[in-house]
Amino acid sequence: MLSELAYTRKGSGEPLVLIHGIGHRRQAWNPVLDLLAQSHDVIAVDLAGFGESPAYPASASYDMDHACQNLSDNFAAWGIDRPHVAGNSLGGAIALELGARGLARSVTALSPAGFFGTLNRIQTLGLLVMLRLTSQLPDRALRTLSRSAVGRRLAGFSLYTHPERFTADEVYGDALALKRCTGFERTIAKGGNYAFRLHLDVPTTIAWGTRDLILPYSSSAIAQERLPEADHVALPHCGHVPMVDDPDLVARVIQNTTARTQEPVAAA
């Protein structure tokens, strides 16, 4: 059954779907949305149970099979077939899965999940759980923290190199999104041992922030070993969510990947 996903759509050209990470929302892509919309029909989506999208039914699993099938069903509802996809963190892993399953035309994965070392996995899960617990503060406390420069840095230092670029309203909105999301624990429970080990036959780029604290840059070596067919790119001075730290570079990396295929895209 189709779980309808909330989305923002902008621009024209070949379709490009943007997929956020765990606990985040589609607004994570705002810094690059206008840049990408100059050349693509861009759709930034809220995954099920995050942002404004409802959670899957209790009977549905938060695994890759269900995520990819539901996104494919939403592609059809949006009138697109095999779009380009770009994802960050959990969204990067989903983007790679879509590409491996023949559901995407090209893939750009920014610090994707699924390439953990043993210690990295513990570090990643620990930081994510800490962020989730911190978001459970009363709304008034979250609002107060978001109005403080120190509070904004504390809220964002593990995700961005430049958390100071966020406004108080943006930080507060992200905090509420993390606090109220209904898919967090089900995603962690299902994906805690996830590893990506498939092959891709579509143009693929894996780009990693060199200052990523959630999924450390050292994980990129594992990605290079498992996916030698992909292009591997370092994002200098970028954290885990690089769209904020260097939007021009991230947009360029995505556009360079989509440009590597010229196959016409048929409407659904």
QUIMOGI-V801491 format. One record per pair of residues at least 12 apart in sequence whose C-alpha atoms are under 6 Angstrom apart, sorted by the first residue. I is the first residue (numbers start at 1). J is the second residue. If there is no record, write none. Layout:
i:j
I:J
I:J
//
This chain:
i:j
5:53
6:45
6:46
6:52
6:53
7:44
7:45
7:46
8:43
8:44
9:42
9:43
10:37
10:41
10:42
11:37
11:40
11:41
11:42
12:40
12:41
13:39
13:40
13:41
14:40
14:41
15:40
15:41
15:42
15:83
16:41
16:42
16:83
16:84
16:85
17:42
17:43
17:44
17:85
18:44
18:85
18:86
18:87
19:45
19:87
19:91
20:87
20:88
20:91
21:88
21:89
21:90
21:91
22:90
23:178
25:46
25:51
26:44
26:45
26:46
31:247
32:247
32:251
49:181
49:182
49:183
50:181
51:177
62:187
76:268
79:267
79:268
80:267
80:268
81:267
81:268
82:103
82:104
82:105
83:104
83:105
84:104
84:105
84:106
85:107
86:107
86:108
86:109
87:109
88:110
88:112
89:111
89:112
89:113
90:113
92:109
92:110
92:112
93:112
93:113
100:199
100:200
106:202
106:203
106:204
106:258
107:204
108:204
108:205
108:206
108:254
109:206
110:206
110:207
110:208
111:208
114:194
114:195
114:196
115:195
115:219
115:222
115:223
124:214
135:175
135:179
136:179
143:172
146:168
146:171
146:172
147:168
158:213
159:239
159:240
159:241
160:239
160:241
161:238
161:239
162:245
204:230
205:230
205:231
205:232
206:232
207:232
207:233
207:234
208:234
208:235
209:235
209:238
209:239
210:235
210:236
210:237
210:238
211:237
211:238
211:239
212:239
212:240
//
